[in-house]
Amino acid sequence: MTPIAFTAVLVLNLAAAVAALVLPRGPRRAVAGALTAAGGAAAVVAGAAAIGGGEWSVHLPGLLPLAGIRLALDPLGGLFLAVTGAVAVCAAGYGIGYTRHGGLDGRVPQAMAPVFLAAMALVPAAASVSTFLLAWELMAVASLLLVVAEHRRRDEVRAAGLWYAVMTHLGLVVILAGLAGFAAAAHGESFERLRAAADGLPEAGRGAVFLAVFIGFASKAGIAPLHVWLPRAHPEAPSHVSALMSAAMVNLGVYGIVRVGFDLLGGGPAWWWLVVLAMGGASALYGILQAAVAGDLKRLLAYSTCENMGLVLIGTGASGLFASSGERALAALALTAALLHVVNHAGFKTLLFLAAGSVLHATGTRDLDALGGLRTRMPVTTALFGTGALMASALPLGNAFVSEWLLLQSLVHALPSGGTATAVTMPLAVAVVALSAGLAIATFVKAFGVGFLARARGPAAERAREAPAAMLAGMAAAAVSCVVLALSPGLVLPSVARSVAVAVPGPDAVTGPVTLHLAGSAGTVSPLLIAVFLLVAAIGLLALVRATATRRASRRRARLWDCGAGLMTARMEYTATSFAEPLQRVFDDVLAPETDLDVTPLKESAYLVDSVTYRTRVGDRVEHRLYRPVLTAAGRVGEAARGLANGSVHRYVGYGFYAVTGLLIALAVVR
């Protein structure tokens, strides 16, 4: 089943790309979208088959010069392949309606979507360095073309594409350096050869390989401070492409870290994983703080991705740290929590980005301060976005609750033992997870309450209409998967456990179909029983209120006392900016907001005010403090270097002569 289904993934996506290029405009959207969705379903089947024991490998020496193509699927690759396919099914179905109503209508952008999916399927199936790098670059190029698909409409798209192109290819360079050095030391580029040679490498060489690939993969995962492309590219990409990037592509950065760090290198010293854990914690806090103060709906969701990938890396780093100290059970539990959160994040982030795309499609704006009133105008989208917000808030009835609870359990149970590094870092990690969970609740209360439940604040929100059926179907499929994951995580935990066993061999860390039991501890949780209890309590409370109300002898309706202010208007309600202002004040030193107060006096008197204008903006401090100086210095160097190219052929010949002469002298000295 595994090779058949994986072949179907590639064939169906190739057919979808061809259909997008050759078919006329009418049937093109439906045919290409349906074939892409079928390719995603085939990826789910192939991944599930690999997880279930259908491991498969193949070597095709004639397809790539020198090395050929090596493909293999094991449970770890199968998990990421299945998650990617599930996201693609929802996004492709949604994309049929999205492209039909004015979004991503060109042939090339529509052809790139299935190419992007095929490349993402090839990454976890690659079994050699050259195959992996080829699939990685194909994924990067296809996603870049999708990000800039609407560059003629907005200037911001071109800037986002430039940032994404530079960051993704810098990441490729360091991954290439790390894996090429690993392959050279191993005298072979297949993953089997790398595994066999890992123990014989010097410790410094193994550390250099890990650091190089970690930096490259962390950049793709959107981990701070390498995240600057993500809040630019994800909001500007078409909405179903944003879902593919944020819910599927970033996961492959985590896959690369786990595959190389645990599987190919066989684990490493504690300092490797302390670096991973520290960057994960910083990304989780910084990402959710930026999301909490963001006024752009899709930018908010992009920063939420930084936060959730940070949580995943906290679990990954904790797992490596526990494994390095011999605590295999805790290592398995932490990695189980991390990979389960990958699955859960893919579900709710797909739903949230698709719902945000429906809002953008209906109103033409992503600004939460200009939205509101969507509950009555877009009731289905409102319900679906509310479901996604609950799922992302790490509260009971949400699927993020289970994985974050497992993550906290792994961190808390490590406190009594594990040495000085564990004793210091685990309490800090617990605090980071708890604080990010609380800020996530505030963030999604803001997004849902201000954007959907408040009064309409502008004509765009007042003219909003419900999304087309195909778009609603894609969102509904994602919502159903989130509910299943929230109430019955035991359905996917055996698959996650098999994937974890590839990196951290040992018994399952979590067992139980309904009530989840932690191996080696008394911790248990049953999301389904919690949901039943809350449902019964809610029904009982409603019945009590209704019974109490019916006992009254008489009731009369009256308008609530409004302190003489009159009827409420949209100007009296909280905006996204005002809702986040207390948090902004608390974390002022971290966020460094920019404020501008402009007071215009009357012409007749400087003491009488005509108008007061207040502007506030919370930029990305990492971008301003770290990247802007580098870009400014590079620009100055480029301006200065223009004097070297003055158009003189004699000067250019001289450059070549001196370069060759200097090289020959250097070789003579060295040899």
KOLNUKOL-102999 format. One record per atom (N, C-alpha, C): x, y, z. Coordinates in steps of 0.05 Angstrom, whole numbers, plus 5000, padded with zeros to 4 digits. Example, Ala and Ser with C-alpha at 12.3 -4.5 7.8 and 13.67 -1.06 7.14 Angstrom:
<recs>
526448865156;524649105156;526449345156;525749555142;527349795143;525850015157;
</recs>
This chain:
<recs>
501649765000;500050005000;501750255000;503950255015;505550505017;506650594990;508050424975;509050534949;506850604929;504650454930;502450524911;501250794918;500750834944;499551094953;501451324948;504051284953;505951504949;506251564920;506251364903;506351414874;503851574865;501551504877;499151644871;499351944879;500751994901;501152274909;502452434887;504652324877;506152464856;504652484830;503352264822;501952264797;499552454797;497952444819;495652624821;496352914821;498452984835;499253264836;500453354810;501953174796;502853244769;500553284750;498553114752;496153154736;494653414742;494653484768;493353734775;494853974764;497553964764;499154184753;498654204723;498553974709;498153984680;495354084674;493354004690;490654104686;490454404689;491854504710;491854794714;493054944691;494954824677;496354964655;494854944628;493354724624;492254674597;489254714595;487854674617;484954684616;483954974614;481655024602;480555294601;479655384629;479055634632;478655754658;476255624672;474155554659;471755444672;472355194688;473054974675;473554724690;476254714704;478054904698;480754884709;480854874739;479255054752;479355064781;478454814794;476154714785;474954474797;476654234793;477654194768;479253954762;481953964777;483354184775;485954204789;485554184819;483454314830;483054294859;482254014868;480553874852;479853604860;482153414858;483853444838;486253264836;488253324858;488553574866;490353644888;489253524914;486553544918;485453424942;485753124942;485453004919;485952714917;488852644923;490652814914;493452774921;493952794950;492652984964;492853004993;491752755007;489452654997;488352405009;490252175005;491552154982;493451944978;495851964997;496652215003;498852255022;498052165050;495552205057;494552105083;494751805084;493851675062;493951385061;496851275062;498651405046;501451315046;502651355074;502151585086;503251625113;502151435133;499551375132;498351185151;499450905147;499850835122;501050565116;503850545126;505450755123;508150745134;508150735164;506350875177;506250875206;505350595216;503550475201;502550205208;504449975204;506850035194;508749815190;509549765162;508349915143;508949875115;511350035106;513650005120;515950155112;516950075084;517950275070;518550235042;520950405034;522550305016;524850455006;525350374977;526450564962;527050514934;529450684926;531050584907;533350734897;532950744866;532850984856;532551034827;535051164817;537051014809;539651134802;539651304777;537751264759;537851404734;536551674734;535151754755;533652004755;535352254763;537552214777;539152444785;542152364780;543652544767;546452474761;548052414786;549852224783;551752144804;550451984827;548452104840;547351974864;544751834860;543151924840;540451804837;538551914858;536151794859;534051874877;533651644897;533751704923;533251504943;530751594959;528751424961;526351484976;525851264996;524851335019;524151145040;522151275059;520351105069;518351205088;518351025112;518751145135;518451005161;516251145177;515651055201;513551185216;513951475221;516451565225;516851855230;516252015205;517251935182;516552075157;513652045150;512451815156;509651765151;507851955166;508552025191;506852205207;506752475194;509152585186;509152855174;507852845146;508152625132;506852605106;503852605109;502752455129;499852445133;498752715141;500252855159;499353115167;499253315143;501353305127;501353475103;499053415084;498453155080;496253085063;493553165074;493153145100;490653225112;490153525109;492253685113;492053975109;491454035080;492753885061;492353935033;489453875024;488253675036;485453605029;483653845035;483953955059;482254185067;482854425050;485454485047;486154725032;485454715003;485654474990;485054444962;482054474957;480454354975;477554384972;476654674976;477854804995;477355085000;478255254976;480555174964;481655324942;479855324917;478255124913;476355114890;474555354892;473355404915;471655644918;473155904918;475555904930;477156144932;477956244904;478956064887;479856144861;477456214843;475156104848;472856164832;471856444837;472456554860;471356824867;473657034869;475557014851;477457234848;480157204860;480756984873;483356954886;485156744872;487656814866;489556624854;488456504828;487756674809;486356584786;488256514762;490856574764;492656524742;493256224739;494156154715;494855874709;497255784726;499455944725;501855864738;501455844769;500256034782;499855994811;498155754817;496055704801;494455464806;496055204801;497955214782;499654974777;501654944799;502555154813;504555134833;503455004859;500955034864;499854914889;500254614890;499554454869;500154164871;503054104870;504654274856;507554234857;508654264885;507654464899;508354514927;507654274944;505254164940;504453934956;506253694950;506953644924;508653424917;511453454930;512453704930;515053744942;514953694972;512853784985;512653735014;512353435020;511153285002;511052995005;513752865002;515352974984;517952854979;519952905002;519653125017;521553185038;521652965059;519452885071;519652665092;520252395079;520052365053;520552115040;523452095030;524952315030;527652305020;529452135038;531251985026;532951805041;535951845034;536552065022;539352135017;539552445018;542052535021;542452825023;541652964998;542452864974;541852994949;538853004944;537452774949;534552774946;533152964965;534052974989;532853155009;533153445001;535653514993;536153794985;534553874960;534353684941;532753744917;529853794924;528753614940;525853654948;525553914965;527453974982;527354214998;527354464981;529054474961;529254704944;526754724926;525654504917;523254504901;520954614918;520754534943;518754634961;519054944965;521555034968;522055314972;521255484948;521955394924;521355544900;518355544895;517055314898;514155304893;512655484913;513455484938;512155654958;512655944953;515056014943;515756294937;513956394914;513556234894;511856314872;508956354881;508056194900;505356224911;505156474928;507256534943;507156774960;506857024944;508257044921;508257284904;506157264883;504257084885;502257054864;500557304860;500157464881;498457704878;500157954880;502557944869;504458174871;503458414856;501758374836;500758604820;498658764836;497558644856;495358784871;496458954894;498558864907;499559014931;502559014931;503759244938;506659264939;507759094962;506159054983;507058895006;507758614998;506458504977;506958234969;509758204958;510658404943;513458394932;515458404955;515058574974;516858584997;516958325013;514558205017;514357945031;515857725015;515457724989;516857534972;519857554974;520857804975;523757844976;524857745003;523457815025;524357715051;524357415052;522157295041;521957005042;524156875025;524656975002;526656854984;529356864997;530057085009;532757115021;532956925045;530956925063;531256765087;531156465081;529456385062;529256095057;531755995043;533056155026;535456065013;537956085031;537956275049;540056275069;539856025087;537355945093;536955695108;537955455092;537355455066;538355235050;541355215049;542655445049;545655455048;546755315073;545755385097;546855265121;546154965123;543754895114;543054605114;544854455094;545354575071;547154455052;549954415063;550854625077;553554605089;553654385110;551654375127;551654165148;551453885137;549553835119;549253565108;551453485089;552553675074;554853615057;557253535073;557753685095;560053615112;559553345125;557153285133;556453025145;556952805125;556052845100;556352645079;559252595072;560852815072;563652785066;565152625088;564452685113;565652535135;564852245135;562352195126;561351915126;562051765101;563251895081;563951775056;561551645042;559351785044;556851695031;554651885038;552551895021;550452095025;547751965031;547551705031;545051585038;544651605069;542151605077;541551625105;542651385121;542551145108;543650915121;546550945127;548051055108;550951105111;551451315133;549751525134;550151725154;549651615182;547551445185;547151325211;549451155220;550551005202;552750825209;555250975216;555651205204;558151345208;557951555231;555551605242;555251825261;556951785286;557051535297;558551485321;561551535318;562551495293;565451525289;566351815284;564452005282;565252275278;566352405303;568252585301;569152735325;566852905337;566952945363;564753095376;564453375365;566653505359;566453775348;565053775320;565753575304;564453545278;561453495280;560653315298;557853265302;556353515311;557653665330;556353905339;556054115317;558054135300;557954335278;555654255258;555453995252;553353905234;550653965247;550253905272;547653955285;546954245285;548854415293;548254705294;547554815266;548954725245;548354825219;545554755210;544854495213;542254405204;540054525222;540654555247;538654665265;537954955257;539955115251;539455385243;537655395218;538355225198;536855225173;533955125178;533654915193;530954805197;529354995216;530655115235;529155305252;528155545237;529755635217;528755855200;526255775185;526155525174;523755435160;521455405178;521955325204;519755295223;518755565234;520155785228;519256045238;519956095266;522255995275;523156025303;524656295306;523856455326;525256705331;528156645339;530056805330;529857055314;529957015284;529556775275;529656715246;526956715233;525056845246;522256835238;521357055220;523057255214;522157505203;520657475176;521157265162;519657225136;516757145141;516257005164;513656875168;511457075171;511557285189;509357475191;509057655167;510957645148;510657795123;509357615102;510457365098;509657195076;506857075081;506256985105;503756845109;501357035106;501357285116;499057455111;498657525081;500857555066;500657645039;500057415019;500557175027;499956945009;496956905007;495956784985;493056714985;492356535008;489956555018;489256445044;489656145046;488955995025;489355705027;492255635025;493855795012;496755765011;497855825039;496856035052;497656085080;497255845098;494955715094;494355475110;496355255105;497055215079;499055015072;501755075084;502555325083;505155405094;505255385124;503155495137;503255515166;502555255180;500955085168;500054835180;501554595170;502954615148;504354385137;507354435132;508054655118;510854695111;512654745135;511754905155;513454955178;513954705194;512154505192;512554255206;515054115197;515754155171;518054015160;520654115171;520654365181;522954455196;523354285222;521154225236;521354055259;522153775251;521053675229;521853415219;524853395214;526053605202;528953605197;530553595222;529653745243;531153735268;531053465281;528653345282;528353075294;529852865278;529552875251;530852675234;533952685237;535052915235;537952935236;538952905265;537753055283;538753055311;538452785325;536152665323;535652405337;536452165320;535552165295;535751925279;538551895266;539352095250;541852075235;544352105253;544252295271;546552345289;546352175314;544052045319;543751875342;543652025369;542652265369;542652415394;545252555398;545452715419;547852865424;548052955453;550053115459;550353215487;548153405495;548153465520;545953635531;545853915519;548254025512;548254305502;546754335476;546754125459;545154145434;542254205441;541154055459;538254075465;537654305483;539554405498;539054655512;538754885493;540354885471;540055085450;537255075438;536454825431;533754785419;531554885438;531754805464;529754885483;529755185488;532055305489;532155595493;530955755470;531555675445;530455815422;527455755420;526655515428;523755455428;522255625448;523355655472;522055825492;521956115484;524156215473;524156495464;522156545442;521956355423;520056385401;517156365411;516656185430;513856165441;513056425454;514656545471;513956785484;513757025465;515857055449;515857285431;513657265410;513157025400;510956995380;508257065392;507656965415;504957015426;504657305435;506857435444;506657715451;506057885426;507357825404;506857965379;504057905369;503057665372;500357595364;498357745381;498857775407;496957895426;496558195419;498558325407;498258615401;497758665371;497658455355;497358485326;494458565320;494158755301;491458835292;490658715266;492558595251;492058455226;491458165232;489158065223;488257805231;490157585221;491057595196;492857385187;495657425198;496557665204;499057705218;498957585246;496757625259;496357505286;496657195284;495457075264;495656785262;498456695254;499956865239;502656795232;504456795257;504156995274;505657005299;504856775317;502356695316;501456465332;502956215323;503556195297;505155975288;507955975300;509156215302;511756235316;511556125344;509456195358;509056095385;508755795386;507055685369;506555395371;508955235362;510455325342;512855185335;514955205357;514955425372;516655455396;515955245417;513355205421;512554995440;513454715431;513254665405;514154415394;517154375400;518754585396;521654565401;522254545430;520554655448;520954605476;520754315482;518754175471;518453895475;520753735463;521553825438;523853685425;526453715440;526953965449;529454005465;529353865491;527053865505;526853715530;527353415526;526253315504;526653025498;529552965494;530953125478;533853075474;535453105500;534653295517;535953335542;535553095561;533152995562;532552755578;534052515567;534052485541;535452255529;538452255534;539652495534;542452525539;543252445568;541252465587;541752395614;540752115621;539751965601;538851695605;536051665613;534451875614;531651855622;529951805597;529951555588;528651495562;525551525564;524351455586;521451485588;520551775586;521951945600;521252235598;521852345571;524052245559;524652335531;522452255512;521452015514;519251925497;516752095502;516152155527;513752315534;513952595522;516252725525;516652995515;516453005485;517652805471;517452805442;514652735432;513252565448;510452505441;508752755443;509152915464;507753165466;508353355443;510953365435;511753545413;510453465387;510553205380;509453115355;506453125355;505153065378;502253095379;501453385376;503053575386;502453855382;502853935352;504653805338;504953855310;502253785296;501153555303;498653465291;496353655299;496153725324;494053905333;494254175321;496654285320;497054545308;496354545279;496954335264;496154325236;493154335233;491654215251;488754215250;487654495254;488254615278;486954875283;488055105267;490655085259;491655315243;490555305215;490055065204;488755045178;486055175180;484455105200;481755215203;481855525207;483655625223;483755915228;484656065203;486655975188;487456115164;485256115143;483955885140;481755875120;479456055128;478856065154;476756245163;477556545159;480056605165;481056875160;480956945131;481456745113;481256795085;478356855077;476456725089;473656775083;472857065092;473957155114;473457425123;474657625103;477057575095;478357745075;476857745049;475857515041;474357495016;471757655018;470457655041;467857785044;468158085049;470258175062;470458455070;472658605056;474758465045;476958595033;478958715052;478758645078;480658755097;481358535118;483758565129;484658385151;484858535177;484258795177;484558965200;482358915220;483058805243;480958755264;479559005273;480959235273;479759485281;477559575262;477559475237;475559545217;473459335214;473659115229;471658895226;469558925247;468358695255;466158695274;463558635260;461558545275;458958495264;458758255245;460758085245;460757855226;458957625236;458257635262;456657415273;453957395258;452757615252;450157605238;450457585208;452657685197;452957695168;454357435158;456057315174;457457075167;457256875190;454956765195;454556605219;456156345218;456356215195;457855955193;460856005197;461856205183;464656275186;465256355215;463456505228;463856575256;464056335273;462256145270;462255895286;464755735281;465655725257;468055565251;470555705261;470755975259;473056115270;473056085301;470656105313;470556075342;471455795350;470755595335;471755325340;474755315339;475955435318;478855435316;480155595339;478855815347;480055975369;479955815395;477855665400;477755495423;479855275422;480155155399;482154935396;484955035400;485555285393;488255395395;488855505423;486855525440;487155665466;488155495489;488755245484;489755065505;487855045529;485255065523;483255025544;481954745540;480754635561;479254385557;477154415535;476754215520;475154195495;476754285471;479154375475;480954445452;483054235448;483854195423;485853985419;488654065428;489254325428;491854415439;492154355469;489854325483;489954275511;491354015518;490853805502;491953545508;494953545504;495953645481;498753635476;500353825495;499254055502;500654225521;500554115549;498453965556;498353835582;500453615583;500753465562;502853255561;505653385563;505953615549;508553755550;509153845579;507153955593;507654045620;508253805638;506853585634;507353345650;510253255647;511253255622;514053165618;516053355632;515453615631;517253805644;517053795674;514653765685;514353765714;515553515726;515253285714;516253035725;519353025723;520553205709;523453205708;524653375730;523053515746;524153695766;525853555787;525053325798;526653215820;529353105813;529853055788;532352925780;533253035753;535652945745;536553015719;538953195718;539953275741;542353445742;541753735743;543953895743;543654185746;542254315722;542954235698;541754355674;538754315674;537854065680;534954005681;533654165703;534854175727;533654305750;533254605745;535054725728;534855015723;532855065700;533054915678;531554975654;528654885656;528054665669;525354565669;523354755682;523954875706;522055075716;521555305698;523755405685;523455625666;521755535642;522055285633;520455195610;517555175618;517055075643;514255065652;512955345653;514455535663;513455815664;512955915636;514655855616;514255955589;511755835577;511355565581;508955435570;506455545583;506455585609;504155685623;503455975614;505556145612;505156425604;504156435576;505356285558;504456285530;501556185527;500755995543;498055895543;496056115551;496756265573;495056475581;494856705561;497056775549;497056985529;495556895504;495656635497;494256535474;491256565478;490256515502;487456555508;486656845503;488157025514;487557315510;487657385481;489557275466;489857335438;487357255422;486357015426;484156915410;481457025421;481357095446;478957245455;478757505440;481057645438;481157895423;480357855393;481557655380;480957615352;478057545347;476957365364;474157285360;472157495369;472657605392;470757795403;470658055387;473058165381;473158425367;472458385338;473358175325;472958145297;470258045289;468957885306;466457755298;464057835315;464457865341;462157905359;461458205363;463358385359;462858665364;461058785341;460359035344;458959165323;460759225299;459459235275;461059295251;462159585253;464759605246;466159865249;466560005222;465659885201;466160015175;464359905153;464260035131;462459935109;463259665099;465759595099;466659335089;465459115106;465459145133;464258945150;461258935148;460059165143;457159175140;456159035114;457859035094;457058905068;457858615067;459058505087;460058225086;457758025081;458457825066;456657605060;458057335066;456457135071;457656875078;459256765055;461356605061;463156495042;461756285025;462756225000;461556014984;461655744996;460155554986;459855294997;462555144997;464055154976;466555014974;468455104996;468555365001;470355465022;469355375049;466755375054;465655285079;466254985083;466154835061;466654545064;469554495072;471454635061;474254605070;474654675099;473354895108;473554965136;472154765154;469854655145;468454465161;470054205165;471454115144;473053875146;475353915166;476554155166;478654215186;477454225214;475054335217;473754355243;473154075254;472153905237;471453625246;473953485256;476153515241;478653385250;479653495276;479253755281;480053875307;478353765329;475753735325;474053635346;474753345353;475353185332;476152905337;478752895352;480653055345;483153055359;482853155388;480953335392;480553445419;479253235437;477253095427;475752915444;476952635445;478252545424;479352275423;482252275414;484052405429;486852395420;488052115420;486751935435;487751655435;487651525407;486051645389;485951525361;488551575347;489951795352;492451845338;494951795354;494651765381;497051725397;498651475391;497351245383;499051015375;500751075351;499651235332;501251315309;503551495317;502951685335;505151855345;507251695359;506351495375;508251335390;510151185371;509151075349;510850935330;512851125318;511951375313;513851565302;515951645322;515151675347;517051745368;519151515371;518251265368;520151035372;522451045351;522051175329;524251195309;526451365321;525751575336;527751755347;528651675375;526751585392;527251515419;526051235424;527551025418;526450755421;525650695450;523450555453;522550485479;519550435480;518450375503;515550335505;513950585500;511350555495;509650795491;509550965516;509751225513;509651405536;506851465545;504951445527;502151505534;500351275523;498651165540;496950945531;494051015539;492150865527;489350895534;487751015512;485450885504;483750995483;482051235491;481051235516;479351455526;480751615547;481651475569;483251605590;486151565584;487651775581;490451755575;492151715600;493751505601;495451445623;498351495615;499851625633;502651675628;504251445639;506051335623;507751115633;509651215654;509751065676;511651135697;510751355716;508251445714;507251655732;504251615736;503151765755;500251745761;498651935745;499752085726;498352285711;496352155691;493852245692;491752155674;490052395665;488852375642;486952575633;485152445613;482652525613;480652415594;479152645582;479952735558;478552965545;475652915540;474952665533;472152605528;470452625553;471452525575;469952545600;469752835609;471852985605;471653275612;469553415595;469353345569;467353465552;464553385561;464153125568;461553035577;460753185603;462653215621;462153355647;461353645641;462853785624;462154055618;459554085604;458853895587;456253905573;453953865593;454253665610;452153615630;451853865649;454153975657;454054215675;452654445661;453254485635;451954705620;448954665617;448254415611;445354355608;443954395635;445254305656;443954335683;443754625691;445754785684;445555075691;443355215675;443155145649;441055265633;438255185643;438054925651;435454835661;434754985687;436755025704;436255165730;435455455725;436855585706;436155865700;433355875689;432655695671;429955695659;427855645680;428355455697;426355385718;426055625737;428155755744;428055995762;426456215748;426956255722;425556475708;422556425706;421756175702;418956115699;417356135725;418756135748;417256165773;416356445778;417556645765;416756915770;413956965761;412557135777;409757185770;409357335745;411057535740;410757695716;413457805708;413757855683;416257965672;415558185653;417158385652;416858595632;419558675620;419558735595;421958805581;422559105584;425059175589;425759455591;428659485581;429259715570;431959765562;433759805586;436159685584;438059695606;438859985611;439460045637;440360315645;443060365632;443360585618;445860645604;447260895614;446560975639;447861205652;447461455636;445361465621;444761705606;446461745581;447961545573;449761575550;448461515524;446061395524;444761325499;445561055489;444660975466;445160715455;448160685448;449060435452;451860375446;452360395416;454660485409;455560495381;458260345379;459060315354;461560165350;463960325361;463760585362;465960755373;466360715403;464260615417;464460575445;465660305453;465960135434;466859855441;469959835439;470959625451;473759575449;474559515420;476759625412;478059545387;480259345393;481459225373;483659045377;485959185390;486459435382;488659595394;488159655423;485759745430;485259815458;485059565475;484159335464;484059085480;486958995487;488759035469;491558945474;493259145489;492159395493;493859605505;494859535533;493259415551;494459345577;496759145574;496458945557;498758755553;501158905542;500659085524;502859245512;504259395533;502859505552;504159665574;505859475591;504759235597;506259055615;508858965602;508758915576;511158815562;512359035544;512259275554;513159505539;516159475531;517759375550;520659355545;521259145523;519558945521;520058735501;519058825473;516658935473;515359005448;516359275436;517159455453;518159725444;516259855425;513759915433;511860035414;512760315406;511960395382;512460665372;509960825373;510061055387;507661225390;508161505379;506061625369;506261895358;503762055366;504162265380;501962435389;502162705375;500162775359;500163025344;497763205353;498363425365;496363615375;496263855357;493963915345;493664145326;492064355340;493164585346;491564805359;489964955339;488065105349;486465285332;488165515322;487565625299;489065845288;488766095306;486466125318;485966365334;487566365360;488066125371;489366115397;490965855400;493465875409;495165645412;494265485437;492565595453;491665455478;489165295474;487865325451;485465165445;486164955424;485264715429;485964485412;483864445390;484764415366;482964355344;482664055340;484863905342;484763615339;487163485352;486763235360;488963085372;489062815357;491362755346;491762505332;493762335347;492962085353;494661905367;495061655350;497561585345;498261345330;500161175346;499660915345;501460725357;501860495339;504260395339;505060165322;506959995337;506459735337;508259545349;509659385327;512159455321;513659325301;514959075311;516458945294;517958705302;520658795311;521058785337;523558895348;526058745339;525758485335;527958325325;528858415297;526858475281;527458565254;528858835255;527859015272;529059285273;531859285285;532259125306;534759135320;536858955308;536058735296;537958535285;538358555255;536158565241;536358545211;536758815198;535459025208;535759285195;538559385195;540059365217;542859455215;544559295195;543959035193;545458865174;544758955146;542259005140;541359085114;542559365107;542559535126;543659805122;546659785115;548159625130;550959595125;551459465098;549859275090;550159145064;549559345042;547559525046;547059725026;549359915022;550559995045;552860175043;555260045028;555659795034;557859645021;557259634991;554759574984;554059564956;554459824942;553660044955;554060314943;557060374939;558660294960;561560344957;562760174935;561659934932;562859754912;562259834883;560460014879;559860104852;562260234839;564060344855;566360474843;568260264831;568060014839;569859814827;568959734799;566459784792;565559714765;564859974750;566960094738;566560354724;566360324694;566160074684;565860024656;568459994641;570760004654;573359984641;574059684638;574459604612;575259324607;578059274618;579759464617;582459434627;582459374657;580759514671;580559464700;579559184705;577559094690;576458824695;578558614689;580258654668;582358464662;584458464684;584958704695;586858714718;585758564742;583158594747;581958444770;582458144766;581958044742;582357764737;585257674740;587157844730;589957774731;590957764760;590157964776;591057964804;589757734820;587257674814;585957454828;587357184822;587857134797;589156874790;592056874801;593457094799;596157094810;596157054841;594357184854;594157144883;593456854891;591656734875;590956454880;593356274876;594856314855;597256144850;599256174872;599656424881;601656464903;600656324929;598056354934;597056224958;597355914957;596855794933;597155514930;600055424933;601855594922;604755524924;605655534953;604555724969;605355744997;604255505013;601755445008;600355235023;601554965017;602154904992;603154644984;606154624988;
</recs>
